[in-house]
Amino acid sequence: MKNKAADHRRKFLKSSIYAGVSAIAGTSLIQGCNTGASNAGEKVKLLTTDGTLVEVNQSNLTKMSHQPVSPDEARKGIPGRHFVMVVDLSRCRNARKCIKACDHHHQLTPDRPFIKVLRMQDNKASSPYWMPKKCFHCDNPPCVKVCPVGATYKRSDALVLIDNKRCIGCRFCMAACPYSARVFNWGKPKPQKTDHSYSPETSVPSQIGTVEKCDFCPDMLRQDKVPHCITACPNGALYFGDQIADSVTNGSETVRLSTLLRDKAAYRYHEELGTEPNVYYLPPSDRLFPFKEAPEGQPS
Amino acid sequence: MDLDQKSTRTLNYFVPQMVTISKSGILQLSILILFIMGGFYALYIQIVDGHIVTGMRDNVVWGLYIANFIFFIGISYAGALISGILHLLRVEWRHPIIRIAEIITIISTIIGPAYILLCMGRLDRLHHLVLYGRIQSPIIWDVLAISTYLIGSIIFLYLATIRDLAALRDYPFKSKWRHTLYKFFAVNFNGNSKQNRYLERGLNIMSAIIIPLAVLVHSVLAWIFGMTLRPGWHSTIFAPYFVVAAVFSGTGVLIIALWVFRKYYHLESYITKIHFNYLGIILMILGALYAYFTFSEYLTSWYGSETWEMEVLYKLFDPHEYWWWFFFAAIVGVVVPILVILIPQFRSINSITAVSVIAVFALWVKRYLIIIPTLETPLLPLQDMRPEYIHYTPTAIEWLLTFAGVAMFCFLFFLFSKFLPIVSVVKGEEGTNYAELRKTVMQRIIKRT
């Protein structure tokens, strides 16, 4: 009877890996539980996939360190995917939560952010607007073309990543990128807390004398989750998804990508450069918020 | 090897200068070494602290180092193109200056790429260029082109020096190591007709190879910039523009070097006003060509008036930004040399050297103006709060390493002059043969008409 219960519990725990992780503080995942362990230790509350709360013995849980893929493995894309981002400019009000989430996740210091929110004004007659800008993960990336050692590369799932163990720091990619997407570790990066080895999919830890940029959080994508900036946006301005599946989500709603792009007259920044970006912008019309200038001294 | 009277005289004139060093020479040498040490100190700091010690930041990712790199590769043209072309055209007056020109080539082809290494964030991963090199990258084109060019230039200089090495081998030096050294490099050359014929053929082939190679090196260098989608860089004329600018500055440096060696080693009887006049006229023609390219380049982008291009142009023409530098680099540095050389009354050894100094400085500034204003003009608006991210200012570290490069250039030149006579001693036979050939051809033409 006891065995059967344990068996059942194991099955259920396996199925609730993703749902359960938010209940445990920190980043550890549940791998399974040990049969036979009984009343020892504290009880932990977990949320199951069907939304019910259960209590488990802590001793039944083992910590699984989630190792990101190796630099070699990170050169291959996630099969059958083509990731895209859509930024709805009518919803951005320069809340800068995406920058904060990104800085936190990638352990960046404010002097080298991956995301910038720029104050744009297309012409004198039109109103200014805020434009969140990250790496465009171009399909014809000028940075990848010029890299002498293949440290930055294009994957089958549309991502452009950097292997900072191979980068020689020539900065040709930075000169070649028309979108200023890249940052350089000019000095020693501040010590970063991490329990796993370096992977181009996490961009952590940073290394002196190498280039970094927005990576679309492939470690999240591998877990079928969206990048941190998407969920951090309080206004749902950022959509992320898969071109092949033709769907994008901003965390609260999931929409058909092709319909969204068509109906909202999406454009890509400087299409004429021929870089084929994978980030689309929806024009800042019918805005959710009126434009408000940034407070004094705010970095972009 | 049997030497004629003139060669023996030249040899006897140069050897004492090669084996001794004057007191002022020691002083000058220690100043050079001081500057080089300063450079090593700066390099040490840069390696320990990273490139944060330079003025480069995320927008202006390249600075003085790359400007110096283009500059040194540019002056390397002195030897390659000038001595190559003069050799192929059998120009008689080239003999006293050709050695100096070739040494300039080799030294600057060594120092130039050193600046690329200084610019690299991870010098410890240099071998990645071999392990993971991608032929699609213009940097790899550059690595291949420059290394080929350097090897070609060394072979060219070596072939042009073998006769002198043989003469030095036979000279009764006191020190034994010199004897061994020259014996090794003279490879049993004794000046018989068969050896001379092969040597002459080798020189002809090498001078024919070195000219396209030199053009290629600077074209590839220009393509590093031309291939990127940036205003002021993305231009089809960049390769020929760079080549012309390079020969212009190379000729300028050659004139300066001739002046210095003429004074330093008292070579008045070898390097005469004719050399300065002829090289001055070459400099003038190249200056006009360079001015034509500059005009064409900026007129095109101004007339088209694309916003992005105009932003760079406005920076160059803004008195608060780069106007005075641009004025010096594109106008003073070209007009003054052309005018001074054009008017025969102004033409003298000193005036030609002075305008060469102006031209060389102007060309260095031009390289700076090619790199920095463009990098300060990204496509997306620069909304950074940090002034050092908007404007590039070179730091003391970068200046120290720049001066160290110039000092290294002079130091290596000095070193060369202690091993080889700075003016070629033994003249090849091809000169007289060619003159005779020309005579017979001319006679035939006259007979026919």
Interface residues (C-beta under 8 A of the other chain):
Chain A: D111 R112 K116 L118 R119 M120 K133 P142 K145 V146 C147 P148 V149 G150 A151 R166 C167 I168 G169 C170 R171 F172 M174 A175 A176 P178 Y179 S180 R182 V183 F184 N185 W186 G187 K188 I208 G209 T210 V211 H270 L273 T275 G297 Q298 P299 S300
Chain B: D49 G50 H51 I52 T54 M56 R57 D58 N59 V61 W62 I116 C119 M120 G121 R122 R125 L126 H128 L129 L131 Y132 G133 R134 Q136 S137 P138 I139 I140 V143 I224 M227 T228 L229 R230 L375 P378 L379 L380 P381 Q383 D384 M385 R386
